[in-house]
C-alpha cells in the first residue's frame, strides 16, 4: 500500500517509498523464516517503493 502511495503522491513519495522498501525487506525476512513461498506482494511492495523513491 505504501509503495502505491509513493507513486501516486509525489511530494511525500520519497518518504513513503523508503518506508515501503524497509517493510518489504522485513516481509522477505519473515517469509524466509517461515519458509513460505508466496513472495508476490512483498516483491510488488518493493518494486513500487523503489519506483516511488526514484521518480520523486
N, CA, C, O and CB atoms as a CASP TS submission, in Angstrom:
PFRMAT TS
TARGET T0000
AUTHOR 0000-0000-0000
METHOD Language model
MODEL 1
PARENT N/A
ATOM      1  N   UNK     1       0.817  -1.187   0.000  1.00  0.00           N
ATOM      2  CA  UNK     1       0.000   0.000   0.000  1.00  0.00           C
ATOM      3  C   UNK     1       0.861   1.251   0.000  1.00  0.00           C
ATOM      4  O   UNK     1       0.582   2.198  -0.735  1.00  0.00           O
ATOM      5  CB  UNK     1      -0.929  -0.002   1.190  1.00  0.00           C
ATOM      6  N   UNK     2       1.898   1.261   0.814  1.00  0.00           N
ATOM      7  CA  UNK     2       2.776   2.428   0.861  1.00  0.00           C
ATOM      8  C   UNK     2       3.522   2.613  -0.447  1.00  0.00           C
ATOM      9  O   UNK     2       3.777   3.745  -0.859  1.00  0.00           O
ATOM     10  CB  UNK     2       3.765   2.300   2.006  1.00  0.00           C
ATOM     11  N   UNK     3       3.875   1.521  -1.102  1.00  0.00           N
ATOM     12  CA  UNK     3       4.555   1.623  -2.395  1.00  0.00           C
ATOM     13  C   UNK     3       3.688   2.278  -3.445  1.00  0.00           C
ATOM     14  O   UNK     3       4.168   3.084  -4.242  1.00  0.00           O
ATOM     15  CB  UNK     3       4.979   0.258  -2.873  1.00  0.00           C
ATOM     16  N   UNK     4       2.418   1.938  -3.448  1.00  0.00           N
ATOM     17  CA  UNK     4       1.488   2.551  -4.396  1.00  0.00           C
ATOM     18  C   UNK     4       1.299   4.026  -4.073  1.00  0.00           C
ATOM     19  O   UNK     4       1.271   4.862  -4.975  1.00  0.00           O
ATOM     20  CB  UNK     4       0.132   1.823  -4.378  1.00  0.00           C
ATOM     21  N   UNK     5       1.171   4.345  -2.800  1.00  0.00           N
ATOM     22  CA  UNK     5       1.048   5.748  -2.400  1.00  0.00           C
ATOM     23  C   UNK     5       2.307   6.541  -2.737  1.00  0.00           C
ATOM     24  O   UNK     5       2.223   7.726  -3.058  1.00  0.00           O
ATOM     25  CB  UNK     5       0.758   5.846  -0.903  1.00  0.00           C
ATOM     26  N   UNK     6       3.464   5.905  -2.669  1.00  0.00           N
ATOM     27  CA  UNK     6       4.707   6.574  -3.027  1.00  0.00           C
ATOM     28  C   UNK     6       4.721   6.972  -4.491  1.00  0.00           C
ATOM     29  O   UNK     6       5.333   7.977  -4.855  1.00  0.00           O
ATOM     30  CB  UNK     6       5.893   5.681  -2.721  1.00  0.00           C
ATOM     31  N   UNK     7       4.057   6.200  -5.331  1.00  0.00           N
ATOM     32  CA  UNK     7       3.981   6.530  -6.753  1.00  0.00           C
ATOM     33  C   UNK     7       2.947   7.623  -6.995  1.00  0.00           C
ATOM     34  O   UNK     7       3.172   8.518  -7.809  1.00  0.00           O
ATOM     35  CB  UNK     7       3.639   5.279  -7.580  1.00  0.00           C
ATOM     36  N   UNK     8       1.830   7.558  -6.305  1.00  0.00           N
ATOM     37  CA  UNK     8       0.707   8.460  -6.551  1.00  0.00           C
ATOM     38  C   UNK     8       0.933   9.856  -5.952  1.00  0.00           C
ATOM     39  O   UNK     8       0.577  10.857  -6.573  1.00  0.00           O
ATOM     40  CB  UNK     8      -0.568   7.858  -5.983  1.00  0.00           C
ATOM     41  N   UNK     9       1.516   9.928  -4.761  1.00  0.00           N
ATOM     42  CA  UNK     9       1.707  11.206  -4.076  1.00  0.00           C
ATOM     43  C   UNK     9       3.168  11.632  -4.259  1.00  0.00           C
ATOM     44  O   UNK     9       4.051  11.080  -3.602  1.00  0.00           O
ATOM     45  CB  UNK     9       1.333  11.097  -2.547  1.00  0.00           C
ATOM     46  N   UNK    10       3.433  12.590  -5.128  1.00  0.00           N
ATOM     47  CA  UNK    10       4.829  12.888  -5.465  1.00  0.00           C
ATOM     48  C   UNK    10       5.646  13.518  -4.341  1.00  0.00           C
ATOM     49  O   UNK    10       6.817  13.167  -4.193  1.00  0.00           O
ATOM     50  CB  UNK    10       4.861  13.793  -6.636  1.00  0.00           C
ATOM     51  N   UNK    11       5.101  14.415  -3.551  1.00  0.00           N
ATOM     52  CA  UNK    11       5.909  15.128  -2.564  1.00  0.00           C
ATOM     53  C   UNK    11       6.259  14.274  -1.358  1.00  0.00           C
ATOM     54  O   UNK    11       7.352  14.393  -0.804  1.00  0.00           O
ATOM     55  CB  UNK    11       5.186  16.363  -2.108  1.00  0.00           C
ATOM     56  N   UNK    12       5.358  13.432  -0.958  1.00  0.00           N
ATOM     57  CA  UNK    12       5.601  12.572   0.198  1.00  0.00           C
ATOM     58  C   UNK    12       6.095  11.200  -0.266  1.00  0.00           C
ATOM     59  O   UNK    12       6.394  10.331   0.553  1.00  0.00           O
ATOM     60  CB  UNK    12       4.317  12.426   1.052  1.00  0.00           C
ATOM     61  N   UNK    13       6.176  11.018  -1.566  1.00  0.00           N
ATOM     62  CA  UNK    13       6.513   9.721  -2.136  1.00  0.00           C
ATOM     63  C   UNK    13       7.863   9.185  -1.734  1.00  0.00           C
ATOM     64  O   UNK    13       8.031   7.975  -1.585  1.00  0.00           O
ATOM     65  CB  UNK    13       6.457   9.801  -3.593  1.00  0.00           C
ATOM     66  N   UNK    14       8.839  10.075  -1.553  1.00  0.00           N
ATOM     67  CA  UNK    14      10.170   9.594  -1.202  1.00  0.00           C
ATOM     68  C   UNK    14      10.174   8.958   0.190  1.00  0.00           C
ATOM     69  O   UNK    14      10.770   7.900   0.391  1.00  0.00           O
ATOM     70  CB  UNK    14      11.184  10.743  -1.262  1.00  0.00           C
ATOM     71  N   UNK    15       9.518   9.596   1.134  1.00  0.00           N
ATOM     72  CA  UNK    15       9.451   9.055   2.493  1.00  0.00           C
ATOM     73  C   UNK    15       8.655   7.756   2.502  1.00  0.00           C
ATOM     74  O   UNK    15       9.075   6.769   3.107  1.00  0.00           O
ATOM     75  CB  UNK    15       8.817  10.079   3.460  1.00  0.00           C
ATOM     76  N   UNK    16       7.511   7.757   1.835  1.00  0.00           N
ATOM     77  CA  UNK    16       6.698   6.542   1.783  1.00  0.00           C
ATOM     78  C   UNK    16       7.414   5.424   1.042  1.00  0.00           C
ATOM     79  O   UNK    16       7.282   4.256   1.406  1.00  0.00           O
ATOM     80  CB  UNK    16       5.357   6.830   1.116  1.00  0.00           C
ATOM     81  N   UNK    17       8.171   5.771   0.004  1.00  0.00           N
ATOM     82  CA  UNK    17       8.929   4.765  -0.732  1.00  0.00           C
ATOM     83  C   UNK    17       9.990   4.107   0.117  1.00  0.00           C
ATOM     84  O   UNK    17      10.182   2.893   0.052  1.00  0.00           O
ATOM     85  CB  UNK    17       9.566   5.380  -1.942  1.00  0.00           C
ATOM     86  N   UNK    18      10.686   4.907   0.921  1.00  0.00           N
ATOM     87  CA  UNK    18      11.718   4.361   1.802  1.00  0.00           C
ATOM     88  C   UNK    18      11.088   3.443   2.849  1.00  0.00           C
ATOM     89  O   UNK    18      11.624   2.377   3.152  1.00  0.00           O
ATOM     90  CB  UNK    18      12.508   5.500   2.489  1.00  0.00           C
ATOM     91  N   UNK    19       9.961   3.859   3.393  1.00  0.00           N
ATOM     92  CA  UNK    19       9.258   3.013   4.371  1.00  0.00           C
ATOM     93  C   UNK    19       8.777   1.721   3.711  1.00  0.00           C
ATOM     94  O   UNK    19       8.856   0.650   4.314  1.00  0.00           O
ATOM     95  CB  UNK    19       8.057   3.777   4.992  1.00  0.00           C
ATOM     96  N   UNK    20       8.279   1.816   2.476  1.00  0.00           N
ATOM     97  CA  UNK    20       7.813   0.626   1.756  1.00  0.00           C
ATOM     98  C   UNK    20       8.954  -0.346   1.488  1.00  0.00           C
ATOM     99  O   UNK    20       8.777  -1.560   1.597  1.00  0.00           O
ATOM    100  CB  UNK    20       7.154   1.028   0.438  1.00  0.00           C
ATOM    101  N   UNK    21      10.129   0.185   1.135  1.00  0.00           N
ATOM    102  CA  UNK    21      11.290  -0.677   0.894  1.00  0.00           C
ATOM    103  C   UNK    21      11.692  -1.379   2.193  1.00  0.00           C
ATOM    104  O   UNK    21      11.990  -2.574   2.189  1.00  0.00           O
ATOM    105  CB  UNK    21      12.483   0.148   0.329  1.00  0.00           C
ATOM    106  N   UNK    22      11.701  -0.648   3.283  1.00  0.00           N
ATOM    107  CA  UNK    22      12.055  -1.224   4.582  1.00  0.00           C
ATOM    108  C   UNK    22      11.065  -2.322   4.979  1.00  0.00           C
ATOM    109  O   UNK    22      11.471  -3.393   5.429  1.00  0.00           O
ATOM    110  CB  UNK    22      12.094  -0.128   5.663  1.00  0.00           C
ATOM    111  N   UNK    23       9.774  -2.055   4.812  1.00  0.00           N
ATOM    112  CA  UNK    23       8.766  -3.057   5.182  1.00  0.00           C
ATOM    113  C   UNK    23       8.809  -4.276   4.264  1.00  0.00           C
ATOM    114  O   UNK    23       8.552  -5.395   4.709  1.00  0.00           O
ATOM    115  CB  UNK    23       7.372  -2.438   5.147  1.00  0.00           C
ATOM    116  N   UNK    24       9.130  -4.070   2.992  1.00  0.00           N
ATOM    117  CA  UNK    24       9.264  -5.203   2.079  1.00  0.00           C
ATOM    118  C   UNK    24      10.445  -6.082   2.484  1.00  0.00           C
ATOM    119  O   UNK    24      10.371  -7.308   2.398  1.00  0.00           O
ATOM    120  CB  UNK    24       9.436  -4.713   0.631  1.00  0.00           C
ATOM    121  N   UNK    25      11.531  -5.453   2.924  1.00  0.00           N
ATOM    122  CA  UNK    25      12.679  -6.229   3.391  1.00  0.00           C
ATOM    123  C   UNK    25      12.312  -7.048   4.630  1.00  0.00           C
ATOM    124  O   UNK    25      12.714  -8.204   4.758  1.00  0.00           O
ATOM    125  CB  UNK    25      13.868  -5.299   3.700  1.00  0.00           C
ATOM    126  N   UNK    26      11.551  -6.444   5.536  1.00  0.00           N
ATOM    127  CA  UNK    26      11.084  -7.193   6.713  1.00  0.00           C
ATOM    128  C   UNK    26      10.159  -8.338   6.303  1.00  0.00           C
ATOM    129  O   UNK    26      10.209  -9.419   6.889  1.00  0.00           O
ATOM    130  CB  UNK    26      10.353  -6.253   7.694  1.00  0.00           C
ATOM    131  N   UNK    27       9.322  -8.103   5.301  1.00  0.00           N
ATOM    132  CA  UNK    27       8.409  -9.156   4.828  1.00  0.00           C
ATOM    133  C   UNK    27       9.192 -10.319   4.225  1.00  0.00           C
ATOM    134  O   UNK    27       8.867 -11.481   4.468  1.00  0.00           O
ATOM    135  CB  UNK    27       7.418  -8.589   3.787  1.00  0.00           C
ATOM    136  N   UNK    28      10.231 -10.005   3.433  1.00  0.00           N
ATOM    137  CA  UNK    28      11.064 -11.078   2.880  1.00  0.00           C
ATOM    138  C   UNK    28      11.723 -11.891   3.983  1.00  0.00           C
ATOM    139  O   UNK    28      11.778 -13.119   3.903  1.00  0.00           O
ATOM    140  CB  UNK    28      12.132 -10.500   1.951  1.00  0.00           C
ATOM    141  N   UNK    29      12.220 -11.217   5.006  1.00  0.00           N
ATOM    142  CA  UNK    29      12.870 -11.912   6.116  1.00  0.00           C
ATOM    143  C   UNK    29      11.873 -12.829   6.827  1.00  0.00           C
ATOM    144  O   UNK    29      12.195 -13.970   7.159  1.00  0.00           O
ATOM    145  CB  UNK    29      13.473 -10.898   7.113  1.00  0.00           C
ATOM    146  N   UNK    30      10.666 -12.321   7.055  1.00  0.00           N
ATOM    147  CA  UNK    30       9.637 -13.112   7.738  1.00  0.00           C
ATOM    148  C   UNK    30       9.188 -14.296   6.877  1.00  0.00           C
ATOM    149  O   UNK    30       8.983 -15.393   7.397  1.00  0.00           O
ATOM    150  CB  UNK    30       8.427 -12.227   8.088  1.00  0.00           C
ATOM    151  N   UNK    31       9.034 -14.084   5.576  1.00  0.00           N
ATOM    152  CA  UNK    31       8.636 -15.175   4.687  1.00  0.00           C
ATOM    153  C   UNK    31       9.711 -16.254   4.634  1.00  0.00           C
ATOM    154  O   UNK    31       9.394 -17.443   4.608  1.00  0.00           O
ATOM    155  CB  UNK    31       8.354 -14.642   3.277  1.00  0.00           C
ATOM    156  N   UNK    32      10.971 -15.853   4.618  1.00  0.00           N
ATOM    157  CA  UNK    32      12.052 -16.845   4.611  1.00  0.00           C
ATOM    158  C   UNK    32      12.136 -17.583   5.941  1.00  0.00           C
ATOM    159  O   UNK    32      12.446 -18.774   5.975  1.00  0.00           O
ATOM    160  CB  UNK    32      13.392 -16.171   4.305  1.00  0.00           C
ATOM    161  N   UNK    33      11.858 -16.876   7.037  1.00  0.00           N
ATOM    162  CA  UNK    33      11.910 -17.521   8.352  1.00  0.00           C
ATOM    163  C   UNK    33      10.818 -18.573   8.477  1.00  0.00           C
ATOM    164  O   UNK    33      11.036 -19.641   9.050  1.00  0.00           O
ATOM    165  CB  UNK    33      11.770 -16.478   9.473  1.00  0.00           C
ATOM    166  N   UNK    34       9.641 -18.268   7.937  1.00  0.00           N
ATOM    167  CA  UNK    34       8.528 -19.220   7.996  1.00  0.00           C
ATOM    168  C   UNK    34       8.553 -20.232   6.858  1.00  0.00           C
ATOM    169  O   UNK    34       7.731 -21.146   6.816  1.00  0.00           O
ATOM    170  CB  UNK    34       7.216 -18.477   7.974  1.00  0.00           C
ATOM    171  N   UNK    35       9.483 -20.070   5.951  1.00  0.00           N
ATOM    172  CA  UNK    35       9.637 -20.937   4.777  1.00  0.00           C
ATOM    173  C   UNK    35       8.383 -20.954   3.912  1.00  0.00           C
ATOM    174  O   UNK    35       7.957 -22.003   3.431  1.00  0.00           O
ATOM    175  CB  UNK    35       9.978 -22.356   5.213  1.00  0.00           C
ATOM    176  N   UNK    36       7.809 -19.789   3.728  1.00  0.00           N
ATOM    177  CA  UNK    36       6.658 -19.667   2.835  1.00  0.00           C
ATOM    178  C   UNK    36       7.158 -19.277   1.453  1.00  0.00           C
ATOM    179  O   UNK    36       8.240 -18.708   1.307  1.00  0.00           O
ATOM    180  CB  UNK    36       5.629 -18.620   3.371  1.00  0.00           C
ATOM    181  N   UNK    37       6.353 -19.592   0.440  1.00  0.00           N
ATOM    182  CA  UNK    37       6.801 -19.343  -0.919  1.00  0.00           C
ATOM    183  C   UNK    37       6.043 -18.212  -1.603  1.00  0.00           C
ATOM    184  O   UNK    37       6.306 -17.929  -2.772  1.00  0.00           O
ATOM    185  CB  UNK    37       6.669 -20.590  -1.726  1.00  0.00           C
ATOM    186  N   UNK    38       5.132 -17.571  -0.928  1.00  0.00           N
ATOM    187  CA  UNK    38       4.337 -16.517  -1.555  1.00  0.00           C
ATOM    188  C   UNK    38       5.018 -15.158  -1.339  1.00  0.00           C
ATOM    189  O   UNK    38       4.733 -14.459  -0.366  1.00  0.00           O
ATOM    190  CB  UNK    38       2.888 -16.504  -0.981  1.00  0.00           C
ATOM    191  N   UNK    39       5.914 -14.798  -2.250  1.00  0.00           N
ATOM    192  CA  UNK    39       6.662 -13.559  -2.151  1.00  0.00           C
ATOM    193  C   UNK    39       6.081 -12.458  -3.037  1.00  0.00           C
ATOM    194  O   UNK    39       6.651 -11.369  -3.112  1.00  0.00           O
ATOM    195  CB  UNK    39       8.105 -13.803  -2.516  1.00  0.00           C
ATOM    196  N   UNK    40       4.970 -12.715  -3.703  1.00  0.00           N
ATOM    197  CA  UNK    40       4.431 -11.788  -4.695  1.00  0.00           C
ATOM    198  C   UNK    40       4.125 -10.402  -4.165  1.00  0.00           C
ATOM    199  O   UNK    40       4.526  -9.412  -4.777  1.00  0.00           O
ATOM    200  CB  UNK    40       3.202 -12.353  -5.276  1.00  0.00           C
ATOM    201  N   UNK    41       3.431 -10.305  -3.052  1.00  0.00           N
ATOM    202  CA  UNK    41       3.084  -8.989  -2.508  1.00  0.00           C
ATOM    203  C   UNK    41       4.308  -8.255  -1.976  1.00  0.00           C
ATOM    204  O   UNK    41       4.383  -7.030  -2.068  1.00  0.00           O
ATOM    205  CB  UNK    41       2.050  -9.132  -1.398  1.00  0.00           C
ATOM    206  N   UNK    42       5.254  -8.982  -1.430  1.00  0.00           N
ATOM    207  CA  UNK    42       6.483  -8.343  -0.960  1.00  0.00           C
ATOM    208  C   UNK    42       7.284  -7.792  -2.131  1.00  0.00           C
ATOM    209  O   UNK    42       7.857  -6.707  -2.038  1.00  0.00           O
ATOM    210  CB  UNK    42       7.334  -9.336  -0.155  1.00  0.00           C
ATOM    211  N   UNK    43       7.325  -8.531  -3.224  1.00  0.00           N
ATOM    212  CA  UNK    43       8.017  -8.050  -4.425  1.00  0.00           C
ATOM    213  C   UNK    43       7.314  -6.826  -4.982  1.00  0.00           C
ATOM    214  O   UNK    43       7.971  -5.862  -5.375  1.00  0.00           O
ATOM    215  CB  UNK    43       8.088  -9.156  -5.496  1.00  0.00           C
ATOM    216  N   UNK    44       5.984  -6.849  -5.023  1.00  0.00           N
ATOM    217  CA  UNK    44       5.231  -5.700  -5.535  1.00  0.00           C
ATOM    218  C   UNK    44       5.456  -4.464  -4.667  1.00  0.00           C
ATOM    219  O   UNK    44       5.617  -3.362  -5.192  1.00  0.00           O
ATOM    220  CB  UNK    44       3.732  -6.029  -5.602  1.00  0.00           C
ATOM    221  N   UNK    45       5.468  -4.631  -3.364  1.00  0.00           N
ATOM    222  CA  UNK    45       5.730  -3.508  -2.469  1.00  0.00           C
ATOM    223  C   UNK    45       7.130  -2.958  -2.643  1.00  0.00           C
ATOM    224  O   UNK    45       7.338  -1.745  -2.605  1.00  0.00           O
ATOM    225  CB  UNK    45       5.523  -3.924  -1.035  1.00  0.00           C
ATOM    226  N   UNK    46       8.088  -3.846  -2.833  1.00  0.00           N
ATOM    227  CA  UNK    46       9.467  -3.425  -3.040  1.00  0.00           C
ATOM    228  C   UNK    46       9.617  -2.651  -4.344  1.00  0.00           C
ATOM    229  O   UNK    46      10.247  -1.594  -4.371  1.00  0.00           O
ATOM    230  CB  UNK    46      10.395  -4.633  -3.036  1.00  0.00           C
ATOM    231  N   UNK    47       9.047  -3.169  -5.417  1.00  0.00           N
ATOM    232  CA  UNK    47       9.145  -2.513  -6.723  1.00  0.00           C
ATOM    233  C   UNK    47       8.447  -1.157  -6.692  1.00  0.00           C
ATOM    234  O   UNK    47       9.009  -0.171  -7.168  1.00  0.00           O
ATOM    235  CB  UNK    47       8.535  -3.402  -7.825  1.00  0.00           C
ATOM    236  N   UNK    48       7.246  -1.087  -6.147  1.00  0.00           N
ATOM    237  CA  UNK    48       6.533   0.190  -6.072  1.00  0.00           C
ATOM    238  C   UNK    48       7.267   1.180  -5.178  1.00  0.00           C
ATOM    239  O   UNK    48       7.285   2.375  -5.472  1.00  0.00           O
ATOM    240  CB  UNK    48       5.109  -0.022  -5.555  1.00  0.00           C
ATOM    241  N   UNK    49       7.866   0.711  -4.104  1.00  0.00           N
ATOM    242  CA  UNK    49       8.634   1.583  -3.235  1.00  0.00           C
ATOM    243  C   UNK    49       9.855   2.151  -3.936  1.00  0.00           C
ATOM    244  O   UNK    49      10.171   3.331  -3.786  1.00  0.00           O
ATOM    245  CB  UNK    49       9.055   0.839  -1.995  1.00  0.00           C
ATOM    246  N   UNK    50      10.537   1.319  -4.697  1.00  0.00           N
ATOM    247  CA  UNK    50      11.704   1.786  -5.441  1.00  0.00           C
ATOM    248  C   UNK    50      11.301   2.783  -6.519  1.00  0.00           C
ATOM    249  O   UNK    50      11.953   3.813  -6.689  1.00  0.00           O
ATOM    250  CB  UNK    50      12.445   0.605  -6.069  1.00  0.00           C
ATOM    251  N   UNK    51      10.244   2.484  -7.238  1.00  0.00           N
ATOM    252  CA  UNK    51       9.772   3.406  -8.279  1.00  0.00           C
ATOM    253  C   UNK    51       9.335   4.731  -7.660  1.00  0.00           C
ATOM    254  O   UNK    51       9.659   5.797  -8.182  1.00  0.00           O
ATOM    255  CB  UNK    51       8.604   2.778  -9.076  1.00  0.00           C
ATOM    256  N   UNK    52       8.605   4.667  -6.558  1.00  0.00           N
ATOM    257  CA  UNK    52       8.170   5.888  -5.895  1.00  0.00           C
ATOM    258  C   UNK    52       9.316   6.712  -5.360  1.00  0.00           C
ATOM    259  O   UNK    52       9.240   7.941  -5.349  1.00  0.00           O
ATOM    260  CB  UNK    52       7.240   5.558  -4.784  1.00  0.00           C
ATOM    261  N   UNK    53      10.376   6.063  -4.917  1.00  0.00           N
ATOM    262  CA  UNK    53      11.535   6.787  -4.402  1.00  0.00           C
ATOM    263  C   UNK    53      12.358   7.402  -5.531  1.00  0.00           C
ATOM    264  O   UNK    53      12.855   8.521  -5.399  1.00  0.00           O
ATOM    265  CB  UNK    53      12.409   5.856  -3.568  1.00  0.00           C
ATOM    266  N   UNK    54      12.501   6.691  -6.616  1.00  0.00           N
ATOM    267  CA  UNK    54      13.344   7.179  -7.709  1.00  0.00           C
ATOM    268  C   UNK    54      12.703   8.303  -8.522  1.00  0.00           C
ATOM    269  O   UNK    54      13.414   9.167  -9.035  1.00  0.00           O
ATOM    270  CB  UNK    54      13.685   6.040  -8.626  1.00  0.00           C
ATOM    271  N   UNK    55      11.399   8.310  -8.647  1.00  0.00           N
ATOM    272  CA  UNK    55      10.747   9.280  -9.516  1.00  0.00           C
ATOM    273  C   UNK    55      10.278  10.535  -8.798  1.00  0.00           C
ATOM    274  O   UNK    55       9.457  11.286  -9.326  1.00  0.00           O
ATOM    275  CB  UNK    55       9.589   8.642 -10.186  1.00  0.00           C
ATOM    276  N   UNK    56      10.790  10.763  -7.607  1.00  0.00           N
ATOM    277  CA  UNK    56      10.405  11.980  -6.881  1.00  0.00           C
ATOM    278  C   UNK    56      11.335  13.099  -7.230  1.00  0.00           C
ATOM    279  O   UNK    56      11.182  14.211  -6.724  1.00  0.00           O
ATOM    280  CB  UNK    56      10.404  11.750  -5.369  1.00  0.00           C
TER
END
